[in-house]
Amino acid sequence: MHLIPWHAPRTSSRGQAMVELALAAPLFLMLLIGVIALGIGIFYQQQVTNAAREAARYASIHSFTSSQPTVSKLVPQSPPLSYVAFDRPEDGWPYMTAAARSLVFGLDRNEVNVAACWSGYQEIDPVTGNPDPSKYDAPPPVASPGYDVAPGASPPVYWDPDTEFVQCTIDGADPTANPDAISCTGALAATTVDEASNASEAPGRIVANVVTAYACYEWQPPLAGFLLIPETVTLRAVISEPIQRQQ
């Protein structure tokens, strides 16, 4: 009598490898593409920040003392004789915007939106206790123990240290405090509220106005649905610069 040897059933190593690949490949691809998308997003964010920085710098050095100033909606109370409203908000600040977009690389420059607003000192209305909208280019207050006094005011006008510097707004929001509240497509000149002019320090005139530039770009990440992230990501940047005198 002959006994037939028994062999344990063999499992297919090839089939097991394919199953493991099917389970691991999507996770690996998601991780790989996610890292690439994250790198692209960081690079684009740097480009938007460069655009905001260049816009703020351009508006800063092209103040009301330059021959071709980038202006706010408020006209300086005592501009120089050569003053002309050159780069205007009614036109969307074409020169400031062009300067900001000129340093953008790797994305559509025309899709980078730029806006700006101006902040400065305002005298306080002694009746209402609020900043006087007609006195928006006041000199910096002189600090005194316990309170600040507006120089030259008669009677003395006392300044609230928390409100002496009036921040401008874009789309109804303070760009330096809450840039996410500003719509990228709505960052236009019509939605800019200036609290100061584009005045700069000049002989016999001491002001401390600041320009704040806002830049944004709506980015569509690659394979957003596969990565389970929003199809549109708004990249924003805000830079503030003190106004500089050029003449």
C-alpha positions as CSV (number, residue, x, y, z in Angstrom):
1,M,0.0,0.0,0.0
2,H,1.4,3.4,-1.1
3,L,0.7,6.5,1.0
4,I,0.3,9.8,-0.9
5,P,2.3,12.5,0.8
6,W,0.2,15.5,2.0
7,H,1.2,19.0,1.1
8,A,-0.2,22.2,2.8
9,P,-2.0,24.4,0.3
10,R,0.2,27.2,-1.0
11,T,-0.9,30.8,-0.8
12,S,-0.2,33.1,-3.7
13,S,2.5,35.6,-2.7
14,R,1.8,37.6,-5.8
15,G,-1.9,38.1,-4.9
16,Q,-0.9,39.1,-1.4
17,A,1.5,41.7,-2.7
18,M,-1.2,43.1,-5.0
19,V,-3.7,43.4,-2.1
20,E,-1.1,45.2,0.0
21,L,-0.3,47.5,-2.8
22,A,-3.9,48.3,-3.4
23,L,-4.3,49.2,0.3
24,A,-1.1,51.2,0.6
25,A,-0.8,53.0,-2.8
26,P,-3.7,55.5,-2.2
27,L,-2.3,56.5,1.2
28,F,1.3,56.8,-0.3
29,L,0.0,58.8,-3.2
30,M,-2.1,61.0,-1.0
31,L,1.0,61.7,1.2
32,L,3.3,62.3,-1.8
33,I,0.9,64.6,-3.6
34,G,0.0,66.4,-0.3
35,V,3.7,67.2,0.4
36,I,4.0,68.6,-3.1
37,A,0.8,70.6,-2.8
38,L,1.9,71.9,0.6
39,G,5.3,73.0,-0.9
40,I,3.5,74.8,-3.8
41,G,1.2,76.5,-1.3
42,I,4.0,77.7,0.8
43,F,5.8,79.0,-2.2
44,Y,2.7,80.8,-3.5
45,Q,2.2,82.3,0.0
46,Q,5.7,83.7,-0.2
47,Q,4.9,85.3,-3.5
48,V,1.8,86.9,-2.2
49,T,3.8,88.2,0.8
50,N,6.4,89.7,-1.6
51,A,3.6,91.4,-3.5
52,A,2.2,93.0,-0.3
53,R,5.7,94.0,0.8
54,E,6.5,95.6,-2.6
55,A,3.1,97.4,-2.7
56,A,3.7,98.8,0.8
57,R,7.2,99.9,-0.1
58,Y,6.1,101.5,-3.3
59,A,3.3,103.5,-1.6
60,S,5.7,104.4,1.2
61,I,8.4,105.9,-0.9
62,H,5.9,107.5,-3.3
63,S,4.4,109.7,-0.7
64,F,3.0,113.2,-1.1
65,T,6.5,114.6,-1.3
66,S,7.4,112.6,-4.4
67,S,6.7,113.8,-7.9
68,Q,4.3,111.0,-8.7
69,P,2.7,110.0,-5.4
70,T,0.5,107.0,-4.7
71,V,-2.4,108.7,-2.9
72,S,-5.2,107.7,-0.5
73,K,-8.8,109.0,-0.7
74,L,-7.9,111.8,1.7
75,V,-5.9,114.8,0.3
76,P,-3.1,116.0,2.6
77,Q,-4.2,119.1,4.5
78,S,-1.1,121.1,3.4
79,P,0.4,119.4,0.4
80,P,3.5,120.8,-1.3
81,L,3.1,123.0,-4.4
82,S,4.2,120.2,-6.7
83,Y,1.5,117.8,-5.4
84,V,-0.5,115.9,-7.9
85,A,-2.8,112.9,-7.3
86,F,-0.9,110.5,-9.6
87,D,-1.5,106.9,-8.6
88,R,-5.2,107.1,-7.4
89,P,-7.5,104.7,-5.6
90,E,-10.3,105.6,-8.1
91,D,-8.1,103.8,-10.8
92,G,-7.2,100.9,-8.5
93,W,-3.6,102.2,-7.9
94,P,-2.3,100.9,-11.2
95,Y,1.3,101.8,-10.5
96,M,1.4,100.4,-7.0
97,T,-0.3,97.2,-8.3
98,A,2.1,96.9,-11.2
99,A,5.0,97.2,-8.8
100,A,3.6,94.5,-6.5
101,R,2.8,92.1,-9.3
102,S,6.3,92.6,-10.9
103,L,7.9,90.5,-8.2
104,V,5.4,87.6,-8.4
105,F,6.8,84.4,-9.9
106,G,5.1,81.0,-10.6
107,L,1.5,82.2,-10.5
108,D,-0.8,84.3,-12.6
109,R,0.2,87.9,-11.8
110,N,-3.1,89.3,-13.0
111,E,-4.9,87.3,-10.4
112,V,-3.0,88.8,-7.5
113,N,-5.3,91.5,-6.0
114,V,-3.8,94.5,-4.2
115,A,-5.4,97.1,-2.0
116,A,-4.1,99.7,0.4
117,C,-5.2,102.1,3.1
118,W,-3.6,104.8,5.2
119,S,-3.5,105.3,9.0
120,G,-2.4,108.2,11.0
121,Y,-3.0,110.4,14.0
122,Q,-6.3,112.3,14.4
123,E,-7.2,115.0,16.8
124,I,-9.9,114.2,19.3
125,D,-13.1,116.2,19.1
126,P,-13.4,117.6,22.7
127,V,-17.2,117.5,22.4
128,T,-17.7,113.9,21.2
129,G,-14.5,112.5,22.5
130,N,-14.0,110.7,19.1
131,P,-11.4,111.3,16.4
132,D,-12.2,114.3,14.3
133,P,-12.6,113.2,10.6
134,S,-11.6,116.7,9.5
135,K,-8.3,116.6,11.3
136,Y,-6.7,113.4,10.1
137,D,-3.1,114.5,9.7
138,A,-2.4,115.7,13.2
139,P,1.1,115.5,14.7
140,P,1.9,112.7,17.1
141,P,0.6,113.5,20.6
142,V,3.1,114.4,23.4
143,A,3.0,111.8,26.1
144,S,2.4,113.1,29.6
145,P,2.0,111.2,32.9
146,G,-1.4,109.6,33.0
147,Y,-2.6,111.1,29.6
148,D,-1.5,112.4,26.3
149,V,-2.0,116.0,25.2
150,A,-2.4,117.1,21.6
151,P,0.2,119.8,21.1
152,G,-1.1,123.2,20.3
153,A,-4.6,122.5,21.2
154,S,-6.5,125.2,23.0
155,P,-8.1,124.2,25.2
156,P,-5.9,121.1,25.7
157,V,-7.3,118.0,23.9
158,Y,-6.6,114.8,25.8
159,W,-5.8,111.7,23.8
160,D,-6.8,108.2,24.6
161,P,-3.6,106.2,24.1
162,D,-5.7,103.3,22.7
163,T,-7.3,105.4,20.0
164,E,-4.7,108.0,19.1
165,F,-3.6,106.0,16.1
166,V,-6.6,105.3,13.9
167,Q,-6.3,102.1,11.8
168,C,-7.6,102.0,8.3
169,T,-10.0,99.3,7.0
170,I,-10.5,97.3,3.9
171,D,-13.8,95.6,3.2
172,G,-14.8,96.8,6.7
173,A,-12.0,94.9,8.5
174,D,-8.7,95.9,9.9
175,P,-6.2,94.1,7.6
176,T,-3.5,93.9,10.2
177,A,-5.9,92.3,12.8
178,N,-8.2,90.1,10.7
179,P,-7.0,89.7,7.1
180,D,-9.2,86.6,6.7
181,A,-12.3,88.8,7.0
182,I,-11.4,90.6,3.7
183,S,-12.7,89.1,0.5
184,C,-10.0,88.5,-2.1
185,T,-12.3,89.5,-4.9
186,G,-13.6,92.5,-2.9
187,A,-10.2,94.0,-2.1
188,L,-10.8,97.0,-4.3
189,A,-10.4,100.8,-4.0
190,A,-14.2,101.2,-3.4
191,T,-14.0,99.2,-0.2
192,T,-11.0,101.0,1.3
193,V,-11.6,103.4,4.2
194,D,-8.6,105.6,4.8
195,E,-8.1,107.4,8.2
196,A,-5.1,109.5,7.0
197,S,-3.6,110.9,3.8
198,N,-0.4,109.9,2.1
199,A,1.5,112.6,4.0
200,S,5.0,112.1,5.1
201,E,7.4,113.9,7.5
202,A,8.6,117.2,6.0
203,P,10.3,120.3,7.3
204,G,7.9,122.1,9.6
205,R,5.4,119.2,9.3
206,I,5.6,116.2,11.7
207,V,3.2,113.4,10.9
208,A,3.4,109.7,11.4
209,N,1.1,108.2,8.8
210,V,1.4,104.6,7.8
211,V,0.4,102.7,4.7
212,T,-0.9,99.2,4.9
213,A,-0.9,97.0,1.8
214,Y,-3.0,93.9,1.4
215,A,-2.4,91.3,-1.3
216,C,-4.4,88.1,-1.9
217,Y,-4.6,85.3,-4.4
218,E,-7.2,82.5,-4.9
219,W,-5.3,79.2,-5.4
220,Q,-6.7,76.0,-6.7
221,P,-4.6,73.2,-5.2
222,P,-3.9,70.3,-7.5
223,L,-6.1,67.2,-6.9
224,A,-7.9,69.0,-4.1
225,G,-10.7,66.4,-4.1
226,F,-8.2,63.5,-3.7
227,L,-6.4,65.3,-0.9
228,L,-9.7,66.1,0.9
229,I,-8.9,69.8,1.0
230,P,-10.9,72.8,-0.3
231,E,-10.8,73.3,-4.0
232,T,-10.0,77.0,-3.5
233,V,-7.6,78.4,-0.9
234,T,-7.3,82.1,-0.4
235,L,-3.7,83.2,0.3
236,R,-3.4,86.6,2.0
237,A,-0.6,88.9,3.2
238,V,-0.5,92.3,5.0
239,I,2.5,94.6,5.3
240,S,2.6,98.1,6.9
241,E,5.2,100.7,6.2
242,P,5.8,104.2,7.6
243,I,5.4,107.0,5.0
244,Q,8.8,108.3,3.8
245,R,9.7,111.8,2.6
246,Q,11.3,112.0,-0.9
247,Q,12.0,115.7,-1.4
